[in-house]
Amino acid sequence: MAKIFWIAEREDDTMEVFAFNNKRKAEEKAMELAPHFSFGDTEIPKEEDDDFGDHWLYSGTIDAKECFLLYRENGMPGAEGFDSEDEAREWVDDSDGAGACFPAKLKGGMSDVYFSSAIEANGERWTFSEYEIYENKTTFKYIPTFESFIGSLELNEAKVKLGRMDVNNVDKHLEKWEAVLDILKGSIGKTISGADLKKVIGNQQFGQQDADNKAMKAAKVEITDVRIATSTFGAQWSIDYKYDTEFFGNNAGLKFKDIPGLDYEFATNDISIAPTPKGSKTLARVADMFRLGDIII
């Protein structure tokens, strides 16, 4: 039986959960995140005494024999240990949360999972979202809705190598930023289903709401533009798309044009990708879904 020491950082709709086999490493991570945060604190604000802010830190300890889950459910972080992987999969069947499964003995003694527009993990066996499990480096069967291609798609097979890139100074590596942008432009005008979109970015693109699976399968999603976007959090590639079907609530599954009171046919959103190890995984899935080839800069 292994001890797993976990720490979570939540800010607005994003969250990162870390796991360690060594308590000292967890204590060091806690100190790195905030000087007033100690491992064992169950919930404290990132900014000391800011009890009404949107930035929070969490920690805890679990036991795991075979594997464990790091997850987000109802907007909160959690961790659960299991004697077998089958037990972990059964747990996912009864949970509407999202997260990742890790072996009890972590490679390098630590792993993490990040939640934003996608579920991205390091050292995971598989990820999950809204009752569905996505195997690591496993073939997903689907029918594309573009280029008249019918067959199977292997996600996570495209090679992505970006090297060092500065998110706070695009001009410093402008050629790299634009090279990736030129590759991503190959997705413009292509159409996939909402279910295919979910394979790329996960259900967390839609915040803490739960998208209706049937609605997503029926939805038509079209890539409309790609660009380099900048903000106070740094630069990233943004893939803009429009979709024609409501994913949520009582109108889930209805085309926007058929919903009384609405005067539009499409809603819009975007996939945001930063040049980070986690972002590289998303780039690989995008490259596979739209058949863009390897992204090696």
N, C-alpha and C positions, 0 to 999 in steps of 0.2 A: 504494500500500500504506500503510495507516494503522497507527500504533502504538496499542494499547489498553492502558491501565494499570489493573489491577483490584485491588481490595481486598475482603476478606471478613471478616465477623465472625460467629463461630459460638458459640452459647450453648445448651447442652442440645439440644433438638430444633428450635430455630429458627436461622435463618441469613439474613444479608443480604449481597449481593454488589454492589459498586459498580464502575462502569467510567467511565474518563475518557479524553478525547483528549489532555489536557495533563498532563504528568508533575508539574508544580508543583501542580496541583489535587489529584493523588493524594497527593503528599507532605503537603499541608495536611490532607487527610482522615486520613492515618495519624497525624499529630500530634494531631488532634482526638480520635481513638479512644483513644490512650494515649501518654503522653509518652516512654515507652521503646520505642515502635513506630516504626520507620522504613520507608518504602517500599523494597521489596527484601527485607525479612525474609520468609522463606517460611512460617514457622509459629512464633508465640510466644504465651505466655499473656497474656490481657488484664491480669491482675494479675501484676505482675513477680515472677518466681521461683515462681509457683504452678503447678508442672509437673504437678500432679495434679488441677487444676480442670477445669471444664466450659466455660470461656469462653476462646476462642482467636481470634487474628487471623492473617490470611494476605495475601500480595500477590504480584503477578507481572505480566509483560508478554507480550503476544502481538501478532502481525501479522495484519491482516485487510484484504482487498481490497474485498469486497462487504458482508460481515456477520460477526457473531460470536455465540457462545453463552456465556451465563453459566449455570452449572448446579450442581446438587448430585447427587452420585452416591456411593453407599455412605457417606453421612453426611459427605462432604467436599466443599469447594467446588472449582470448576474453571472454566476459560475456554478457548475454542477459536475460532480465526479461520478464515475460508473465503474462497475466490475467488468463489464463487457461492452463492446461496441454495439451489439444488438440492443442493449438496454438504452444506450444513447439515442439510437434511431427510434426506439419506441417513445422516448421522451419527446423527440421532435414531432412525432405524429400527433401528440396532444398539445403542442405549443404553437401559438401564432406569432412567436418571436422570430428573431433572426440572429445568426451567429456562426460559429465554426467549431469543429471537433478537432481536438489535439491528442496526441499520445501522452500518457502520463509521464513518460521520460522524454523531456523536450530536447531537441537538438540544440546544443549550445546553452542549454539550461533556461531558455526563455522563448516566448512566442508572443504574438499580439494579433488582434483583429481590429480593423478600423471600419466605422460605419459613417457613411455620408450619402453620396449618390449611389454607392455600391457597397457590397460587403467584401472587404479585401483583407486577407490574412497572410501570415507568414508561418510556415511549418505546419499547416493544417492538413488533416486527412480529407476533410470535406467541409463545405459550407452549407447553410440552410436558410430558408426564408419562407415564412407562411406555409409550413407543413411540407415543403419541397426540399429535397436534398440534392446538392450539386457536387458530384464527385470531383476530386482533384485530378486533372488531366484525364478525364473520361470523355468518350464520344457521346454527344447528344444527337439523337435523330430528330430531324425536322424537315419541313418542306419550305424552301425559300420562296418568297413571293416576288423576287426580281430575277432578271436575266434568264428566265425560263429554265432554271436549274432545279433538278429534283434529286435528292440524295441525302447524304449524311454530312454533318459538320463536326469537325474536331476542334472544340474550344481549347484555348490555352496551348495551341501548337505553334502559333506564329512567334518568331524570335524578335524580341525587343531589346535593343541595347542603345541607351541614350548617352551614357557617359555623364560627365559633370555638367550641370546646367544651373544657372543662377535664376531663381524665380523672382528675385527682387531687382534684377537688371537684365532685361531681355536683350538689350543691345550687346551685352558682353558675349552672348552666344547666339546672336541673331540668325546666323546661317542654320544652326541646328533647329531653332524654333520654326523657321520657315520651311525647312526640309520636311519636318514631321507634318506641318500644316499642308504642304503640297500632297503628301501621301493621303492624309485624311480627306482631302477634297475629292478623292475617288469615291467617297460614300454619298456625295451630294446627288439627290434625285432618286436614290435607291429606296425601296419600300420593303419593310418587314412587318411582322405582326407585333402586337404588344407583348405577346408571350416570348418572342425572340428578343425583344428589347430587354425584358426582364432577365434573360439569360446573360446578357452583357452587363447590365448595371445593377441588377437586384431590385427587390421591392423597396429598398430604402430610398430610392430616388424620389419617392412620393412622401417622404417624411414619416410620421408615425401612423399614417393612415394605412389601412389594409386594402390593397387593390384586389378587385374581384377577378379571379383567374379566368372565368369564362369570358368576362368582358375584355380582358387583355388578349385572349386568343382571337376574339372577333375584331379587334381594333386594327386599323391600318396606320402604320407609322412611317412617315416620310422624312428623310434627312433634307433639310432646307439650306443649311449653310455651315461652314466651319470657320473658326476665327481664333485669334490669340486674344484672350481677355485678361485684363489686369484689375487688381483690386488691392485693398490694404493687406490682404493675406498673400499677395504675390501673383505671379502670372500663371496661366493655365491655358490649355486648349479647350475650346468650347465647341461642341457639336450640337447645333440647333436642330430640333425636329418638331413636326406637327403631327397630331393624331386626331382621329375623327370620332372617338367613342369615349363616353364617360366611364371611368374606372371605379368610381366610388358611389356609395349611398344608394338611395332608392332608384336612381336613374342609371345605375351601373349596367352596361351592356347596350344602352341606347345611343344612337348616333346623335351628336350635338344638334344637327339640323332638325332632328325629330323631337327634341325636348321643348315643350311649350315654354315660351318666355325668353328663349335664347335666340340671339340674332347672329350667331356665328356658326360656321361649319367645322372649324378646327380649333383645338387648343394647342398651345406651344409649351415647350420645355427645352432643356439642354442637358447634355452630358458634359460635366466638367472634369478634366484630367490634368493633373499636375505631374511634372517630371520627377516623380519619386518612385521608390520600389513598388509601392502600392499602385501608383498611377500606371506604371509599366504593365502591370497585370491587366488593368482595364484596357490599355492600348492593345494588348495582345488579343483580348476578346473582341474588341472593335475590329481589328485587322482580320480576324477569322470570320466574323459575321458578315463583313462586307467584302471579303476576299481581296484585301489590299496588299497581301504579302508581308514579308518581314519588315520591321522598322529598325534598321541598324544605322545609326548616325555617327 
